Amino acid sequence: MDAQAHWERIYTQKAPDQVSWYRPHLETSIALIQQANPSRTASIIDVGGGESTLVDDLLAQAYSDVTVLDISQAAIDANRRRLGPAAENVRWLAADITQLSLEPAAYDVWHDRAVFHFLTAQQDRAAYVRQVLRAVRPGGHVIVSTFGPEGPTKCSGLDVVRYDAPSLHGAFGPHFRLIESKKELHDTPFGTVQQFLYCHCIVQ
Ligand SMILES: C[S@@+](CC[C@H](N)C(=O)[O-])C[C@H]1O[C@@H](n2cnc3c(N)ncnc32)[C@H](O)[C@@H]1O
């Protein structure tokens, strides 16, 4: 099964709060985004946003230029339904982040929670990093969260790559300056705990 079919199946079969990555709010993500760029006109993209409420929280914080991208159309549709009329204020993209060509230098902030770690093939990681370098303006912020070194080896039945801060920063390369990293213990809806790692870099 290809990646798109896999994620469409997940989002058509499971309730939003019945997936291991569910949190009512992505508190660490929103805090890092606000800290990275407090300007409410900052252009922000949430890559692999799934059905997360980050977009709701960004709009509630009065961020006015938000894009949500996901490989699953079902996830995008569910988000739009949840937001109701406010969905009109968001740009929605159903696409594989390693395949499309985002507009050059379009974003001030790039956010990804639990997407990059699914890229187990070097050519996919390279395509992702090229996409970041194309789409984020120089001086822009990149906030990427993966499973940490003690995190699970699989998610949603798929293999993942686990990272510590040096290896995640290293996967992005010399055009990224590491500003901050932090680990988070995520309580899943199933009573288990997963270690996540967040890195905040600036594109230089
Ligand atoms: C573990 S979920 C995380 C969802 C959300 N970021 C969160 O934290 O709640 C991974 C998400 O990445 C999306 N995804 C996986 N591979 C992708 C790709 N190549 N391009 C775009 N989205 C992708 C999936 O559809 C899914 O919504």
The ligand as a MOL file (V3000), in Angstrom:
LIG
                    3D

  0  0  0     0  0            999 V3000
M  V30 BEGIN CTAB
M  V30 COUNTS 27 29 0 0 0
M  V30 BEGIN ATOM
M  V30 1 C 1.5710 10.9370 12.9740 0
M  V30 2 S 0.5500 11.9540 12.0160 0 CHG=1
M  V30 3 C 0.7950 13.5440 12.7800 0
M  V30 4 C -0.3270 14.5040 12.4810 0
M  V30 5 C -0.1600 15.8840 13.1350 0
M  V30 6 N 1.0440 16.5390 12.6790 0
M  V30 7 C -0.1830 15.7960 14.6350 0
M  V30 8 O 0.8400 16.0090 15.2640 0
M  V30 9 O -1.2640 15.5180 15.1810 0 CHG=-1
M  V30 10 C 1.4810 12.0760 10.5180 0
M  V30 11 C 0.7930 12.9120 9.4580 0
M  V30 12 O 1.6300 13.0960 8.3480 0
M  V30 13 C 0.9020 12.9200 7.1500 0
M  V30 14 N 1.8940 12.5030 6.1400 0
M  V30 15 C 2.5930 11.3430 6.1260 0
M  V30 16 N 3.4460 11.3380 5.0830 0
M  V30 17 C 3.2760 12.5180 4.4440 0
M  V30 18 C 3.8730 13.1020 3.2920 0
M  V30 19 N 4.8220 12.4510 2.6050 0
M  V30 20 N 3.4640 14.3220 2.9060 0
M  V30 21 C 2.4890 14.9780 3.5950 0
M  V30 22 N 1.9050 14.4790 4.6990 0
M  V30 23 C 2.2920 13.2660 5.1220 0
M  V30 24 C -0.1390 11.8920 7.4950 0
M  V30 25 O -1.2730 11.9110 6.6570 0
M  V30 26 C -0.4710 12.2840 8.9270 0
M  V30 27 O -1.5120 13.2340 8.9640 0
M  V30 END ATOM
M  V30 BEGIN BOND
M  V30 1 1 1 2
M  V30 2 1 2 3
M  V30 3 1 2 10
M  V30 4 1 3 4
M  V30 5 1 4 5
M  V30 6 1 5 6
M  V30 7 1 5 7
M  V30 8 2 7 8
M  V30 9 1 7 9
M  V30 10 1 10 11
M  V30 11 1 11 12
M  V30 12 1 11 26
M  V30 13 1 12 13
M  V30 14 1 13 14
M  V30 15 1 13 24
M  V30 16 1 14 15
M  V30 17 1 14 23
M  V30 18 2 15 16
M  V30 19 1 16 17
M  V30 20 1 17 18
M  V30 21 2 17 23
M  V30 22 1 18 19
M  V30 23 2 18 20
M  V30 24 1 20 21
M  V30 25 2 21 22
M  V30 26 1 22 23
M  V30 27 1 24 25
M  V30 28 1 24 26
M  V30 29 1 26 27
M  V30 END BOND
M  V30 END CTAB
M  END
